[in-house]
């Protein structure tokens, strides 16, 4: 079971630069190597000329959801500008420090599958019975 996470940034001085910085943090995070990630054109919005650029992540386990939360929270900790971070349909207004709980709550609203991932036990490298 997988969850697809779409992240965008708006209302920043430079939305594309901030999104690029977040994408770079995600790519460089060793814990997120198994996550499929890409920058793509998002759905056109009436208030934006052209298509908005977004980050799309495909997460396949609960530990990876936790790693996404940790990475996004750590990236946000270094931000000093005001902007809006959109995770799926949730919006987080960034004006300084953002709690990990706020990021986790936004990620949990992505899709019902994301909550189901949390309830699936991690195999922990064990070999399944034959």
Secondary structure, 3 states (H helix, E strand, C coil): CCEEEEEEEECCCCHHHHHHHHHHHHHHCHHHCCCEEEEEEEEECCCCCCEEEEEEEEECCHHHHHHHHHHHHHHHHCCCCCEEEEECCEEEEECCCCCHHHHHHHHHCCCHHHHHHHHCCCCCCCCCCC
